[in-house]
Amino acid sequence: MISLEKNFGFLLKNVNDTIKNIYSKSSKQTLNYLAKIYTIDNSYWITNLNQGVQIYNKDKLNKPLKIILPTVRTTRAFVDNENNIWIGSTSNGLYFFPNLNINGIQFKDKEKNNLYTINFFENKIIIGNEKSELLILNPETLSTELTLITSNTSERIRQLKQHNNSLYVVSDLSLKTLNPQFKLENVKEISNPSSSIPRLTNFKDVTFNNKNLFTANANGVTKISSNTHKFIKLWDNRSTSVYYKNDSLWIGTTNGIFVNAKNTIKKFDIGVEFNKSIIYAIENSPFGLLIGSNSYGLGILNNGKFTSISTKNGLLSNYIKNIFVDTKNNIWLSTNFGLNKLVLNKNLSIKSIKSYTISDGLYSNDVRACYVKNNKVYVATSNGLNVIDLSKKTNTTLPPKVHINQISVNNQIIKNIKKNTFNYKNNNIQFNFSGISFKSLGNIHFKYRLKGLEKEWIKTTNRTVRYSALPAGKYSFEIKSISKSNIESQKTASYSFIIHPVFYTTLGFRILILFIFLSFIALIFYARSQKLKRKHAINEKITTLKYQALNAQMNPHFMNNLLVNINDLIVKGSFDLAQKSLHNFGQLVNLTLQATKSNLIRLADEIEMTRLYLELQKIRFNKNLIFNIDVSKIENDLDFIMVPPMIIQPIVENSLRHGFKNGAKENRINLNFTIENNEFLICEITDNGIGIQQNNTKTSGTGISIKNIKERLQYLNENSSKEKFIIISNIKDEFNTLVGAKVTLKIPLINI
């Protein structure tokens, strides 16, 4: 911060004259409202007791460049050594602006701010959000010039990619093109599939060669002619990303990467970790093929050799959502913890890694995509669009400061830190320290050493270090702080002290004591490590055995009930119905056998097993059973939500066995599925039976199913042991008359 009153003399008079003329245009504004004038980032900042802070360009003093905090009575401004701006007010406290060189736009409709992709087309910014909207913005003002709706239903716009003077718009349920006149043309809609074309589900990505485009879908890969838009299904496995390069189609999946070369699709070995990871992004670069995983960071495939870069190397996260390579061959990685700029040399060694997070001015750390153009980075986040101006140099990389705040000897605080000699009894010393970096938002690490005891630096996130029973000798405690950008403090905080020895202490005795002490500490850590490894192995084995036992316990009980129903049909001579039942039963048995091989299955398969079971039960009830399964609110997620097998059918079975004992004229069962807070899948099962009576076995069944379900749901949600996963209640009408029962299942939400 530089005060103009101190440094600019005659210039200050000219500035005040200009501002006085501006304020004289309104009778409601007077020069008395001004508080202070500062120069910040080549601009004049004027705090104001009436209209916040007015920012004037030094070359254009006729009107403010910008007004911030317009309703706040501001008093003082300050720029710290990390280029953060602090503004004081008379009654609203202190305001913090993390970076002058990062701005952006947030829409009034919060749902518009949930952005997924960004690109430039016809010199306009094009962004896609989760409301099926293409927002076309002016690059200079960031104002919205046009909004295009791609679908009548809300769906995510996942990708925007240019090809042949068109911008391809990839959303959940459709693939469209945007022409230079900003008109949308349909290529394919999943909601209205052609009968002659294999059904597609959920578009994920698109790539191109000279004649065709290729799409990654939830159920495979499709080749589409660029001219005729005819489809050919190339692959039936779930795909998450695609990239065409050198006559080969690279396919990212939930289980590594595959390559289609000469009409043969084979898995490409990129190491144990990446082979079992979801591949969300594939991009070409001068360094080779860049591969973004959801668990292990960035992979680089160059001339058959594969290397990886992860959080161990300085990335913000190992979950790579998008990759962008700019004209200078810098690699930009969008992650769930912020944005990384990665600079490599020809040997694929890391030259530098730059991080951008909310502490630098981003609206959110959940970065979905970015685009670099004209020395500006346009960042699509879950909370709006940010623009980073790379042409402006900032001090955001300044090192943090470190301070030793307090020193205690034998739990007594030293008030006079100049005291640095102690006798052999005062040998328990504790240091409390802190690092200062507002950019790091508390994410500061430290490294320390006690010279005279430790040669190597020790890293820690704690702010306290304690040394117990130090032997006599000369020591110097040194501490450094490390910011989130991995920059160390330039100055080391230190404290030197001496512990005088007891008279009978010898060098050999000290060495022996030190050896025993270090060996004991090492033994404790070794024993603890071995104990944790054994405990972890036992827990894994127990969990596996429990799941196997639960599945084995469920299947005989379920199969026996269905076989009894089919046997009754044969005895009664209803052979047509028996044949139909056996067909349904065969499908049900096949699904059940497949389901019980795994601890988790698709929700679509679980619902299909329940539907087949209810179809069989309609015959038992002489067609006097009406059921409805409502999945309208989760229809697009049926293939991607995972649930334990046999989790819904036992509840339906209990309703049939115990809820309709009195022979109701019309037996009804309804199943309704919703999602709660993006955390739980809610399944409500209601019937019009006799309800829950005292001592009614409906709440327990055979004593197996309900307990089984509770245990399996508990295993899925071990961090929330107090959560109530099964809620059983009666349904009463407006006259307080019992009209049925309701069972609510809260299933922890698991997506693939």
SVG drawing of the C-alpha trace seen along z (x, -y; Angstrom):
<svg xmlns="http://www.w3.org/2000/svg" viewBox="-63 -21 96 102">
<polyline fill="none" stroke="black" stroke-width="0.4" points="0.0,0.0 1.3,-3.5 -0.4,-6.6 -0.7,-9.3 -0.7,-12.0 2.9,-11.0 4.4,-10.2 2.7,-12.1 2.5,-15.8 1.2,-17.8 -0.3,-14.7 -2.5,-14.4 -3.9,-17.9 -4.8,-17.0 -6.4,-13.8 -8.4,-15.5 -9.5,-18.2 -10.8,-15.6 -12.6,-13.7 -14.1,-16.9 -15.5,-17.6 -17.0,-14.1 -18.7,-14.5 -20.0,-18.0 -22.3,-16.5 -24.6,-15.2 -25.9,-17.2 -26.0,-14.1 -22.3,-13.5 -19.7,-15.8 -15.9,-15.6 -16.3,-15.1 -17.3,-11.5 -13.8,-10.6 -11.6,-8.8 -8.2,-7.9 -6.6,-7.6 -4.2,-4.8 -2.4,-3.5 -2.8,0.2 -1.9,2.2 -1.4,-0.9 -4.8,-2.2 -6.2,-4.7 -8.3,-3.2 -10.5,-5.7 -12.1,-4.5 -15.4,-6.3 -17.8,-6.8 -20.8,-6.7 -20.1,-4.5 -17.6,-1.8 -14.3,-1.8 -14.0,-3.5 -11.2,-2.3 -9.8,-4.8 -7.5,-3.9 -4.5,-6.3 -5.0,-7.2 -8.8,-7.6 -9.8,-9.7 -13.1,-10.9 -15.1,-8.0 -14.5,-5.0 -13.2,-1.8 -15.1,0.2 -16.9,-0.3 -16.7,2.4 -18.6,2.8 -21.0,0.0 -23.1,0.1 -20.3,0.2 -18.7,-2.8 -15.0,-2.1 -12.1,-3.7 -8.7,-2.1 -7.1,0.2 -4.0,2.3 -2.0,4.7 -0.1,7.4 3.1,9.1 1.1,11.8 -0.9,9.2 -4.1,9.7 -6.2,6.6 -7.7,5.8 -10.4,3.1 -11.7,1.7 -15.1,0.4 -16.9,-1.6 -19.4,1.1 -19.0,4.1 -15.6,5.3 -12.7,6.2 -13.0,7.3 -10.5,9.6 -9.8,9.7 -7.4,12.6 -6.2,11.5 -6.6,8.5 -5.7,10.5 -8.5,13.0 -12.1,11.9 -15.1,13.6 -18.9,13.7 -21.5,15.4 -25.1,15.5 -28.1,14.6 -29.6,18.0 -27.3,20.2 -28.0,23.3 -26.5,21.5 -23.2,21.3 -22.7,25.1 -20.5,25.1 -19.0,28.3 -17.2,27.2 -15.8,24.2 -14.5,23.4 -14.0,20.4 -16.0,20.3 -16.3,17.5 -14.4,15.2 -17.0,15.8 -16.8,17.7 -19.1,20.7 -19.8,22.4 -22.2,25.3 -23.9,25.9 -26.1,28.5 -29.4,26.8 -29.0,27.8 -27.9,24.2 -25.2,23.0 -24.1,19.5 -22.5,17.4 -20.4,14.6 -18.5,11.5 -14.8,12.2 -14.1,8.6 -17.2,7.8 -18.2,11.4 -21.8,10.3 -24.2,12.9 -25.0,12.3 -27.1,15.4 -28.5,18.4 -29.3,21.6 -31.4,24.4 -30.2,27.8 -32.9,29.9 -36.3,29.7 -35.0,31.6 -32.2,30.5 -29.0,32.3 -25.3,31.7 -23.4,30.3 -20.2,32.4 -18.0,31.4 -17.6,28.6 -15.3,29.6 -14.5,27.9 -14.4,29.8 -14.9,28.6 -16.2,25.1 -18.7,26.5 -18.8,26.7 -19.9,30.2 -22.1,30.0 -22.0,33.3 -24.6,33.5 -26.1,36.4 -28.9,37.2 -27.9,35.6 -25.2,34.8 -25.6,31.5 -23.6,29.1 -23.4,25.3 -22.8,23.5 -21.1,20.1 -24.5,18.5 -25.0,19.9 -27.8,22.3 -28.1,25.7 -28.4,28.8 -29.2,32.2 -26.9,35.2 -28.4,37.7 -30.8,37.8 -30.8,40.7 -34.4,40.0 -35.7,40.9 -33.5,43.7 -33.9,45.1 -35.2,48.6 -32.5,49.7 -29.7,48.4 -28.5,50.0 -29.7,47.9 -27.1,45.4 -27.0,44.3 -25.4,41.1 -22.9,39.4 -19.5,38.8 -17.1,37.6 -16.5,37.1 -13.5,37.3 -12.9,37.0 -11.0,38.2 -11.4,37.0 -14.6,38.8 -16.2,39.8 -16.8,38.9 -16.6,41.3 -18.6,41.0 -18.0,42.5 -21.2,43.6 -22.2,45.3 -22.8,48.5 -20.0,48.4 -18.4,46.6 -20.2,45.5 -18.8,44.4 -20.9,41.7 -20.4,40.5 -19.7,36.8 -21.8,36.4 -24.7,38.9 -24.8,39.2 -25.2,43.0 -24.3,45.0 -22.2,48.1 -21.8,49.5 -18.1,50.4 -18.0,51.6 -20.5,52.5 -18.5,51.7 -18.9,48.6 -16.7,45.8 -15.8,42.5 -13.6,40.7 -12.2,41.1 -9.4,39.7 -8.4,40.4 -4.7,40.3 -2.6,41.9 -5.4,44.2 -6.0,45.5 -9.0,44.8 -8.0,44.6 -10.9,45.4 -11.0,44.4 -13.1,46.7 -13.9,47.4 -11.2,50.0 -8.2,48.4 -7.6,47.6 -8.3,49.6 -7.1,49.0 -8.9,49.8 -6.4,50.4 -7.2,52.2 -10.8,52.9 -9.4,54.8 -10.0,53.4 -7.5,54.5 -6.7,53.2 -3.5,51.2 -1.3,51.8 -0.4,48.5 0.5,49.9 -1.4,51.5 -2.8,48.3 -4.1,46.7 -5.3,50.1 -8.0,50.2 -8.8,46.4 -11.5,44.5 -10.0,42.5 -11.9,39.2 -9.7,37.3 -7.4,38.1 -5.5,35.4 -2.6,35.2 0.5,33.1 4.2,32.7 5.1,34.8 2.9,37.8 -0.7,38.9 -1.9,37.3 -4.3,39.5 -6.3,38.2 -7.5,40.7 -9.9,40.3 -7.5,41.7 -3.8,41.6 -3.3,38.2 -1.9,37.6 -0.4,40.3 1.9,39.6 2.4,42.2 5.4,41.4 6.9,43.9 5.6,46.9 6.9,45.6 4.4,44.6 5.1,42.2 2.7,40.5 2.5,37.3 0.4,37.1 0.0,35.3 3.4,36.7 4.9,34.5 2.9,31.4 -0.5,31.7 -3.5,30.5 -5.5,33.7 -5.2,37.1 -8.7,36.7 -8.2,35.2 -11.4,34.0 -10.1,32.2 -6.8,31.6 -6.0,28.5 -2.7,27.9 -2.1,24.2 -0.1,22.8 3.1,22.7 2.7,26.4 1.8,25.8 -0.5,28.4 -3.6,27.3 -5.3,29.8 -8.8,29.3 -9.3,31.1 -11.8,31.3 -9.3,29.3 -8.4,26.5 -6.5,25.8 -2.9,26.8 -0.5,25.4 2.1,28.0 5.3,27.1 7.5,30.0 10.8,30.1 11.7,32.4 12.7,35.2 9.2,35.1 10.7,33.7 8.7,31.1 10.0,27.6 7.2,26.0 3.7,26.6 1.4,23.6 -1.8,23.9 -5.0,21.8 -7.7,22.3 -10.3,20.2 -7.4,18.6 -6.3,17.1 -9.7,15.8 -11.5,18.8 -15.2,19.1 -14.8,22.8 -12.1,25.4 -14.3,27.8 -12.8,26.9 -14.5,28.8 -12.6,27.3 -10.5,24.4 -9.4,22.7 -6.3,20.5 -6.4,17.7 -4.6,14.4 -2.7,14.8 -5.9,15.4 -7.2,18.5 -11.0,19.0 -12.0,21.4 -15.3,23.2 -16.1,24.1 -19.1,25.4 -19.8,21.9 -19.2,19.7 -16.7,18.5 -13.3,17.1 -10.8,15.3 -7.1,15.4 -5.0,12.7 -1.5,14.2 -0.1,11.0 -0.1,9.3 2.7,10.2 1.6,10.8 3.4,11.5 1.3,14.6 4.5,16.7 6.1,14.8 7.3,17.2 5.4,17.3 6.7,16.1 7.4,18.2 7.5,17.3 8.3,19.1 5.4,18.0 6.2,19.7 8.9,21.8 8.1,24.0 10.7,25.8 9.2,28.5 5.7,27.1 6.7,23.6 6.6,20.8 9.8,18.9 9.0,15.2 12.5,14.0 13.6,15.8 17.1,14.5 17.5,17.1 19.1,20.0 21.0,22.1 19.3,24.8 20.4,27.5 20.1,31.2 16.7,31.4 15.1,28.8 15.4,30.9 11.8,31.2 11.4,28.4 8.3,27.5 8.2,25.1 4.9,23.5 5.2,21.9 3.1,20.5 3.3,19.6 1.6,16.7 0.3,17.1 -3.3,15.9 -3.0,17.5 -2.7,20.9 -5.9,20.6 -4.3,22.5 -2.8,25.1 0.7,24.6 3.3,27.2 6.5,27.0 9.9,28.6 12.1,28.5 15.2,29.9 17.0,29.7 20.7,29.2 22.7,31.1 20.2,34.0 18.8,34.2 20.6,33.8 17.7,34.1 14.7,31.8 11.4,33.3 8.1,32.3 5.0,31.8 1.5,30.2 1.5,29.7 2.3,26.4 3.9,27.8 7.1,29.9 8.1,31.3 11.5,32.8 11.5,34.9 14.5,35.8 17.1,34.1 20.7,35.0 23.1,32.4 24.6,30.4 24.3,27.4 21.2,27.2 19.6,24.9 16.0,25.4 15.2,24.3 11.8,24.1 10.6,23.2 7.1,22.8 5.9,24.1 2.9,22.6 0.3,24.5 2.4,23.6 5.3,25.5 7.3,22.4 9.5,22.3 10.0,19.3 13.2,17.4 14.2,16.9 14.5,19.6 13.2,19.0 15.6,20.4 16.3,20.7 19.7,21.8 20.1,23.2 22.4,25.2 21.6,28.0 24.3,28.5 25.3,32.1 25.1,33.8 28.6,34.2 28.7,38.0 27.7,37.9 30.3,39.4 30.3,39.5 29.9,43.3 26.9,43.1 25.2,40.4 25.6,42.5 24.2,45.5 21.1,43.6 20.5,42.0 20.8,45.4 18.3,47.1 15.9,44.1 15.9,44.1 15.6,47.9 12.6,47.9 10.9,45.3 11.6,47.2 10.4,50.4 7.1,48.8 6.5,47.5 7.5,50.9 5.2,52.8 2.3,50.4 2.8,50.6 2.8,54.4 -0.3,54.4 -2.2,52.1 -1.3,54.2 -2.6,57.4 -5.7,55.6 -6.4,54.3 -5.9,57.7 -8.3,59.3 -10.9,56.6 -10.8,57.2 -11.2,60.9 -14.1,60.5 -15.9,58.1 -15.5,60.4 -16.7,63.4 -19.7,61.4 -20.7,60.5 -20.4,64.1 -22.4,65.3 -25.1,62.7 -25.5,63.6 -25.6,67.4 -28.1,66.7 -30.4,64.8 -30.6,66.9 -32.1,70.2 -34.8,68.3 -35.8,66.4 -35.6,69.3 -37.8,71.6 -40.7,69.1 -40.8,68.7 -40.7,72.5 -43.6,73.0 -45.7,70.5 -44.8,72.2 -45.6,75.6 -49.1,74.4 -49.8,73.4 -48.8,76.9 -51.0,78.6 -54.0,76.5 -53.5,77.4 -52.8,73.8 -50.2,75.0 -50.1,71.8 -49.6,69.7 -47.1,72.2 -45.2,72.0 -45.2,68.2 -44.2,68.3 -41.3,70.7 -40.1,68.4 -40.2,65.4 -38.7,67.6 -35.8,68.6 -35.1,64.9 -35.2,64.2 -33.0,67.1 -30.4,66.0 -30.4,62.4 -30.2,63.7 -27.3,66.0 -25.4,63.2 -26.2,60.7 -25.0,62.8 -21.5,63.1 -20.9,59.5 -21.4,57.3 -22.8,54.6 -25.1,54.7 -26.8,52.0 -30.0,50.6 -31.6,51.4 -30.9,55.2 -32.2,55.0 -35.5,53.4 -35.9,55.9 -35.5,58.8 -38.2,57.2 -40.5,56.7 -40.2,60.4 -40.9,61.4 -44.1,59.3 -45.2,60.7 -44.9,64.2 -46.8,63.1 -49.7,61.8 -50.5,65.4 -50.4,66.4 -53.0,63.7 -55.1,64.7 -54.2,61.4 -55.6,59.5 -52.2,57.8 -51.5,54.3 -48.0,52.9 -46.3,49.8 -42.5,49.0 -41.8,45.3 -38.3,44.5 -39.1,41.3 -36.9,39.1 -33.8,41.3 -34.4,42.8 -31.1,41.5 -29.1,43.0 -30.5,46.6 -27.4,48.0 -24.9,46.1 -26.2,46.4 -24.9,49.5 -26.8,51.3 -26.3,54.5 -28.1,57.4 -31.4,58.7 -32.0,55.4 -35.5,54.6 -37.2,57.9 -37.3,59.2 -39.2,56.0 -41.7,56.6 -42.0,60.3 -42.8,59.3 -45.6,57.0 -47.1,59.9 -46.8,62.5 -47.9,60.4 -49.7,57.3 -52.4,59.0 -53.4,61.7 -57.0,60.6 -57.6,61.1 -58.2,57.5 -60.2,57.2 -57.5,55.2 -53.9,55.6 -51.6,52.7 -47.9,52.3 -46.0,49.1 -42.3,48.6 -41.0,45.0 -37.3,44.1 -35.7,40.7 -32.2,39.3 -31.7,37.4 -29.0,34.7 -26.8,36.5 -26.0,38.9 -28.7,41.5 -31.0,43.5 -34.4,43.5 -36.8,46.4 -40.3,46.1 -42.4,49.4 -46.0,48.8 -49.0,51.3 -52.7,51.2 -52.5,54.1 -53.3,54.6 -50.4,52.4 -47.9,52.9 -49.7,54.6 -48.3,55.4 -46.2,58.6 -46.7,58.5 -44.0,60.5 -44.0,58.1 -41.3,56.1 -39.0,59.1 -40.0,61.7 -38.1,64.9 -35.6,62.9 -33.2,63.1 -34.1,60.6 -34.5,57.3 -31.4,58.0 -29.5,59.0 -30.5,55.8 -29.6,53.6 -26.2,55.2 -25.3,54.8 -26.4,51.2 -24.3,50.6 -21.3,52.0 -21.8,49.5 -21.9,46.6 -19.5,47.4 -18.7,43.7 -22.3,43.0 -23.0,45.9 -26.0,44.0 -27.8,43.6 -31.3,45.3 -31.4,47.2 -34.8,48.9 -37.9,47.0 -41.2,48.9 -44.4,47.1 -48.2,47.3 -50.2,45.3 -53.4,43.6 -56.0,41.6 -57.5,38.3 -59.8,40.2 -56.9,41.8 -57.9,45.1 -55.1,47.6 -54.9,48.1 -51.5,49.7 -47.8,49.8 -44.7,48.0 -41.1,49.2 -38.4,46.6 -34.9,47.8 -32.0,45.3 -29.3,46.8 -25.9,45.0 -25.5,43.6 -22.8,45.3 -22.2,44.2 -19.9,45.8"/>
</svg>
